[in-house]
């Protein structure tokens, strides 16, 4: 705000200042009238009375002027954001109480931050340590003869690995820009690598793949964009048995469409909320409630739009707006 803004507040300050001192102005006027009345009652000389009233008025006006200057100075300091000393004993007491509460609040916030940091460190360590037994289990499964049971074991181990990675990426979102690497990413190569990664699930669900035109170089972070697409693809496969998953470019939007069971209309507004699994998740017990939440957060950090539309029994379509934008770093 500028000086003109400050000047516009001065009339309001004067009104407030006079309003708070109105009782004293009235009391002084009553006091003067009382002196005049008593002087008439006791036959005191008028000149002496007027002289006394004049001296009292001068003292009173000087005190009033001092009070005005002091309060206007406080008003100016408050306007500039400076701390000011309180006036009355009750104000000082309240200010001390407020300061004590501020100190306590800072201590509580600091304690919460420390506890959250420790919790994040614990889960990060846990997720990293889980990689070893997962990798060992995957090697052991390969020793099993090829059979439906082996394929099922591989599928479940893959899910465990993905959920563990989901926890890590959720924690990494807190420091998203720390390891961001912006480069030209071949979208088609990225999508094909993700499709290959989930090939076992395409086979198990008897789901066909329709890859459209994906020839595009995107200037972005490859790992985070891959994770964003992977979450959408994983969801599509999860709820699309014996259907079709289509991936193609439509202008500046990457479209991932499935012919699965769709999402209930009542759930559409909440699918991007953290921990929300919806009707489908509760029915199939396959939803972590983090996938779409992470997708929205990643898209926002990369400067992409993320739109979802779905109809029960017809399928779901997700559009990722991959138009290049200038990323703003904190």
N, C-alpha and C positions, 0 to 999 in steps of 0.2 A: 504493500500500500504506500501511496505517496503523501506529500504534504497536504494536498487538497482533501484527501480522505481524512487526514487528521483534523483539518480545519472544519470539516463537516460534522465532526463529533463534538467540537467545543460547545456549541449551544446545548447539546444534550448533557454535557458535563456540568455546565452552569445550572441547568434546571435541576439536575440531581443534587448538586452541591447545595443550592438554595433550599431544595425540598427537605434535605436532611437537617437543615439549620433553621427551619421555619419556626419551630417551637421556641428557639432562643430569641429570634427576632420579635415574636409576639410577647415573650416574657419581658424583654427589655422595654418594649413600648408600654406594657402594663406597669412596669417599674417606674417609668418616667411619669406616667399619669398619677400613680400613687404618691410620688414625691410632691407633685404639684398640689394634690388634694390635701396632703398633710401640712404643706406650707400654708395653705389657706386656712386650715383648721387651727393651727397654732400661731397664726399671724406672723409668719417668717417673711423677711423682706424678699420681694420678688427677684431683685437683681442677684441676690446671693443664691437663690434657688436656681435661677437660669445659669449662673456661672458654674454651679456644681454639676448641673445636668450637662452643660457643654463639656466640662472636663471628663465626665464619665463617658460621654458620647465619643470624644476623641480617643480615649483609651479603648473603648469597645470597638470602634472602627479600625484602630490599629491591630487589635487582636484578631478581628475578622479578616483584615487584609493578610496578616501573617498566616492565618489558617487557610485562606484561599491560595496563597502562593505555595504553601506546603503541599496542599492536596493537588494543585495543578502540576506541581513537580512530580508527585507520585503518579499521576495520570500519564504524564509524558514518559516516565520510566517504564510503566506497565505497557504502554503502547510500543516502546522499543524492545520489549521482551526482557527487560532487566528485572532483577529481584528487588523488591522494596521492603523496607522494615514495616512491620505492622504498628498500628497506633495504640489501640486500647489493650488492656490486660487480657480481655477475652479473645481478641484477635491474635495476640501473641501466643496464647494457650492453644488456640485452634491451629495456628501455623506450626507450632511445635508438634502437635498431634499429626498433622498432615505430613510433615517431614519424617516423623517416625514411621508412619505408614508407608511412605515412599521407600525408605530404607528397607523395611520388612518385605515390601513387594519386590524390590530388586534382589533380595536374598532368595526369595521363593523362586523367582524367575531363573536366577542363576543355578539354583539347585535342580530345577526342572530341566534346564538345558544340559547340565552335567549328567543327570540320570538318563536323558534321551540319548546323549552321546554314548554313554556306557552301553545302553540297550542296543543302539545301532552297531556299535563295535562287536557286541556279543553275537548278534545275528549275522553280521558279516563274517566273523570267524567261523560260526556254525555252518554257514552256507559253503564256505571254502573247504572246510573239513569234510563236508558231505560228499564232495567231489571224489575223494579217494575211494570210499566204499562203493559208490555208484560205478566208478570206472572198473573196480575189481569185479563187481557183480556182472557188468557187461561182458568182461572177459570170460567169466565162468559160464555164462549163458551160451557163449559161442562153442563151448565144449559139449553142450547138449546136442543130441542128434536133432536134425531138422524135423519139426513136428508142429502141430497147432499150439501145443503147450509152450514150445520154445518161442514162437512168434508172439504169443500172449505175454510171456515174460519180458521179451524185448520191448514190447509196447508199454508195459507198466513201468519198466526201468526208464524208458524214454520220458514218460510223464513225470516220474520223480525228478529226473534231471531238469526238466523244463520248469517244474514248480520251484525247485531250488534256485534256478537261474532267475525266476520271477522275483524271488525274495531279494536277491542281490541287486537286480536292476531297480527294484523299488527303493532300496537304500541309496543306490547311486543317483537317483533322481534328485536327492537333496543337494548334490554338488554336480549338477548336470553339465555345467560349462567347464569343469576342471580338466576333463580329458577329451573335449570336443575336437574332432579333426574334420575340417571342411575340405572336401575334395569332389571331383567330378565322378559321380557314381553311375555306372551303366545299369539302368533300371531292369532291363530284361535279364541280364546275368544275375542280378540280385534275386529277382523273383524266382528264376529257375533253380537257383541254389536252395532256396527255401522250400520249393515244391519237392525237390529231391530229398531234402531233410525229412519231409513228412510223407514220403512215398509209401511207407508201411501203413500209414493210416488211410491213405487213399485206397490201398488194396484191401485192408480189413473192412472198411466201410462200403466197399464196392462203389466208390464214388469216382465219377469221371471228371477229367480236367479239361477245360476249354481255355487255352491261352490265346489271347488276342494280340493286337499290335502293342508292343511294349518298347519300341525303339526310342529311347530317350536318355540323354545324359542329364543327371540331376546334381546340382551343386549342393551338397549336404554332408551330414555325418553318416557314413555307411552303416556303422553298427547300430545307431539309434533308429535310423530309417528301417533297417532290417528287422529290428525288434518290433517296431510299430506294425509293419506288414505281417510279421510272424504271428502276432497276437490276433489280428483279424482273421488270418488264414486258419489258425488253430481253432478259433471259435466256429468258423464256417464248417470245418471238418467234424467238429464235435457234435453238431446238430444237423448234419446232412448225410443220412444213411441212404445209400443207393440213389443218390442224386447227382447233381452236377455243380462244380465250383468253377466259375468263370472269372478270369482276371484279365483286364484290358485297360487301355487308356481311352479316356473320353475328354479330349481337349487337355486342360491342365489338371485333370482329376484321374487318379488311379482308382479303378472300380474293382471291388471284390464282391462278387454276387454268388449266392448259393440258392439251391432249390430245397432247402431244408424245412424244418418244422416252423420256422418263423418265430417272432417274438410277440407276446401279448401286448395289445395296445396300452394296457394299464402299466406295463413295464417300460415302455419306450422312453419316457421322460427321465427314468432313473438308471438306465443301463450303464451310464458312465460314472455312477457314484461308487465310491470305494466300498467294497464289501457287499455290494448288492448282487445277488445271484438270480433273483427273479423266479418266475414260475418254472421255466425250463431247467434252471440250475437246481432248484429244489426237487424237481421230478427225477432228473437223471443223476443227481449227486456228483456232477462233474465240474461244477463251477467254483472257482476260487474267489470270485468277486473282485479280482484285481486286474484281470486282463484288459478289459475295456477302459477301466480307470487309468491304467498305465498308458494305454493307447492315446487317450485324450491328453494326458499330461505331456507325453512325448511330442505329440502333434503340436501342441501349444508352444513348447520350447523350441521346436524346429520352425515355427512360424507357419504351420500348415493348418488348413481347416479339416474338420472331420465330421462327416454327416452320415447318419444312419437312418434307413427306412426299412420297414418290415411289415409283412402281413402273415398272420397265422395260416399255416398250410401252404403258403406260396414261397416263402423264403425271405432272405435278408440281403440287403445291398448296402455296402459301406463305401463311401467316396472320400478319398484322401486328396485334398487340394495341394498339389506339389508345385504350385507356381513359386518361383524363386522370390524370396523376400530377404531383406537385410536383417540379420539377427541382431538383437540388442542384448549385450552382455551386461550383467549386474556388476 
